[in-house]
C-alpha cells in the first residue's frame, strides 16, 4: 500500500527482484549512484495498483509491467538520467491506469508483437512509447493518447521484410490542417 524505495549513495551493489511479483500502490523509486542499477528481470512482474498518482523513478530495467490501478490511478515517470525512463524487457499490460511520460518515454525492447497489450480508454501511455520490431514484421499496437484527446490506439502492420529495428510513437493535441476547397 505504500512506497517502494531502494536508495544508496555508495558505489557497487545491486537490487535484483528476479522471479518476484510485486504490487505497489505508492511511489516506486530505485536509485543507485553507479552501475549496476535495480533490475527486475527473468519472470518478474511489477504491478501498479494505486488509486492516486504514483511516481516511478528507476535507472534499471523491468521485465513485465501491469497497469492495474483503481479509479484515477496513474504513474508519472521521473527523469532518472537514464536513456529510457521505463525500460521493459518483457511485457506491458495496460488494464487500468495511465503511464504519463512527460518528456520521457516507455521503451519495450521485447520485439514480440504481443509484448504490449492494446490498452483501452482507461489505460494507455500518455506520451511516448517506443517498441522494438521483429525483422519479419507484424501488427504492432501503440496504445497512446493525451489528457485532452484520451486513448488513441495506433496499430501498424509492418510488412516483411522489415529493415527497421524500432519505432517510437506519441500522439499530440494539434488540430488537423485545413484542406483547401477543390473545384
C-alpha positions as CSV (number, residue, x, y, z in Angstrom):
1,X,0.0,0.0,0.0
2,X,3.0,2.3,0.5
3,X,6.1,3.3,-1.4
4,X,9.0,1.1,-2.5
5,X,12.3,3.0,-2.1
6,X,15.7,1.5,-2.5
7,X,18.4,4.2,-2.2
8,X,22.1,4.2,-1.8
9,X,24.9,6.7,-2.5
10,X,27.6,4.0,-2.2
11,X,29.1,2.6,-5.4
12,X,28.5,-1.1,-6.3
13,X,25.8,-3.5,-5.1
14,X,22.6,-4.3,-6.9
15,X,18.9,-4.7,-6.3
16,X,17.6,-7.8,-8.1
17,X,13.9,-8.8,-8.0
18,X,14.1,-11.7,-10.5
19,X,11.3,-14.2,-10.2
20,X,9.2,-11.9,-8.0
21,X,5.7,-10.5,-8.4
22,X,5.5,-7.1,-6.7
23,X,2.4,-4.9,-6.3
24,X,2.9,-1.2,-5.4
25,X,0.2,1.3,-4.6
26,X,2.6,4.1,-3.8
27,X,5.7,5.5,-5.5
28,X,8.4,3.2,-6.9
29,X,12.0,4.5,-6.5
30,X,15.2,2.6,-7.1
31,X,18.2,4.8,-7.0
32,X,21.9,3.8,-7.2
33,X,24.8,6.1,-7.6
34,X,26.6,3.8,-10.0
35,X,26.1,0.6,-12.1
36,X,24.6,-1.9,-11.6
37,X,21.1,-0.4,-11.2
38,X,18.0,-2.1,-9.9
39,X,16.9,-4.9,-12.1
40,X,13.5,-6.6,-12.5
41,X,14.2,-9.5,-14.8
42,X,13.6,-13.1,-15.5
43,X,9.9,-13.9,-14.7
44,X,9.3,-10.8,-12.6
45,X,6.3,-8.5,-12.7
46,X,5.8,-5.1,-11.3
47,X,2.1,-4.2,-10.8
48,X,1.0,-0.7,-10.3
49,X,-2.3,-0.7,-8.4
50,X,-2.7,2.7,-6.7
51,X,-5.8,4.8,-6.8
52,X,-3.9,8.1,-7.0
53,X,-0.9,9.5,-8.8
54,X,2.2,7.2,-8.4
55,X,5.7,8.3,-9.3
56,X,8.2,6.0,-11.0
57,X,12.0,6.5,-10.8
58,X,14.3,3.7,-11.8
59,X,17.6,3.7,-13.7
60,X,17.3,-0.1,-14.1
61,X,15.2,-2.4,-16.2
62,X,11.9,-4.1,-15.7
63,X,10.7,-7.4,-17.0
64,X,6.9,-7.2,-17.1
65,X,4.7,-4.2,-16.1
66,X,1.0,-4.4,-15.3
67,X,-1.1,-1.3,-15.0
68,X,-4.0,-2.3,-12.8
69,X,-4.7,1.0,-10.9
70,X,-8.0,1.9,-9.4
71,X,-10.1,4.9,-10.4
72,X,-7.9,7.9,-11.0
73,X,-4.7,5.9,-10.8
74,X,-1.7,6.9,-12.9
75,X,2.0,6.5,-13.0
76,X,4.2,9.5,-13.7
77,X,7.8,8.8,-15.0
78,X,10.6,10.8,-13.3
79,X,13.8,11.7,-15.2
80,X,16.3,9.3,-13.8
81,X,19.1,10.4,-16.1
82,X,18.9,7.1,-18.0
83,X,18.4,6.8,-21.7
84,X,15.0,5.2,-21.3
85,X,13.0,6.1,-18.2
86,X,10.9,2.9,-18.1
87,X,12.7,0.1,-19.9
88,X,10.7,-3.1,-20.2
89,X,12.3,-6.3,-21.5
90,X,9.1,-8.5,-21.1
91,X,5.5,-7.3,-21.5
92,X,3.5,-4.2,-20.9
93,X,-0.1,-5.0,-20.0
94,X,-2.5,-2.0,-19.8
95,X,-5.6,-2.9,-17.9
96,X,-6.5,0.2,-15.9
97,X,-4.5,3.4,-15.3
98,X,-2.3,5.6,-17.5
99,X,1.5,6.0,-17.7
100,X,2.4,9.7,-18.0
101,X,5.8,10.1,-19.7
102,X,6.2,13.8,-20.0
103,X,9.4,14.4,-21.8
104,X,10.5,10.8,-21.0
105,X,9.4,7.6,-22.7
106,X,8.4,3.9,-22.1
107,X,10.7,1.6,-24.1
108,X,9.6,-2.0,-24.7
109,X,12.6,-3.9,-26.0
110,X,10.8,-7.2,-26.4
111,X,10.2,-7.3,-30.1
112,X,7.3,-9.8,-29.9
113,X,4.1,-8.4,-31.5
114,X,2.1,-9.3,-28.3
115,X,4.6,-7.6,-25.9
116,X,2.3,-4.6,-25.5
117,X,-1.5,-5.0,-24.9
118,X,-4.0,-2.9,-26.9
119,X,-4.9,-0.8,-23.9
120,X,-8.3,0.9,-23.5
121,X,-10.0,4.2,-22.7
122,X,-8.8,4.0,-19.1
123,X,-5.3,2.6,-19.7
124,X,-2.7,3.8,-22.2
125,X,0.6,5.6,-22.4
126,X,0.1,9.3,-22.2
127,X,3.2,10.4,-24.1
128,X,5.9,8.5,-25.9
129,X,6.0,4.7,-26.4
130,X,9.0,3.1,-28.2
131,X,8.9,-0.6,-29.3
132,X,11.5,-2.9,-30.8
133,X,10.3,-4.6,-34.0
134,X,10.8,-8.1,-35.5
135,X,12.6,-8.3,-38.8
136,X,9.7,-10.4,-40.1
137,X,7.3,-7.6,-39.2
138,X,3.8,-7.9,-37.7
139,X,0.9,-5.8,-36.4
140,X,2.2,-3.7,-33.5
141,X,-0.1,-1.9,-31.1
142,X,0.8,1.5,-29.7
143,X,-1.8,2.4,-27.1
144,X,-1.0,6.1,-26.7
145,X,-3.0,9.3,-26.1
146,X,-3.2,12.6,-24.3
147,X,-5.2,14.0,-21.4
148,X,-7.1,16.2,-23.9
149,X,-7.8,13.6,-26.6
150,X,-7.8,10.5,-24.5
151,X,-7.0,7.0,-25.8
152,X,-5.8,6.9,-29.4
153,X,-4.7,3.3,-30.2
154,X,-2.4,3.1,-33.2
155,X,-1.8,-0.2,-34.9
156,X,1.0,-0.5,-37.5
157,X,1.1,-3.6,-39.7
158,X,4.7,-3.7,-40.7
159,X,5.4,-5.7,-43.9
160,X,8.0,-8.3,-44.3
161,X,11.0,-7.8,-44.6
162,X,11.3,-5.0,-42.1
163,X,14.5,-3.0,-42.3
164,X,13.6,-1.0,-39.1
165,X,14.6,-2.2,-35.6
166,X,12.3,0.0,-33.6
167,X,9.5,2.6,-33.8
168,X,8.7,5.4,-31.4
169,X,5.1,6.8,-31.3
170,X,3.4,9.6,-29.5
171,X,0.1,11.4,-30.0
172,X,-0.3,15.2,-29.8
173,X,-3.3,17.5,-29.5
174,X,-2.7,19.5,-32.7
175,X,-5.8,20.1,-34.8
176,X,-5.7,18.6,-38.3
177,X,-4.7,21.0,-41.0
178,X,-7.4,22.7,-43.1
179,X,-7.7,21.3,-46.6
180,X,-8.4,23.7,-49.5
181,X,-11.7,23.6,-51.2
182,X,-11.4,22.0,-54.6
183,X,-13.5,22.9,-57.7
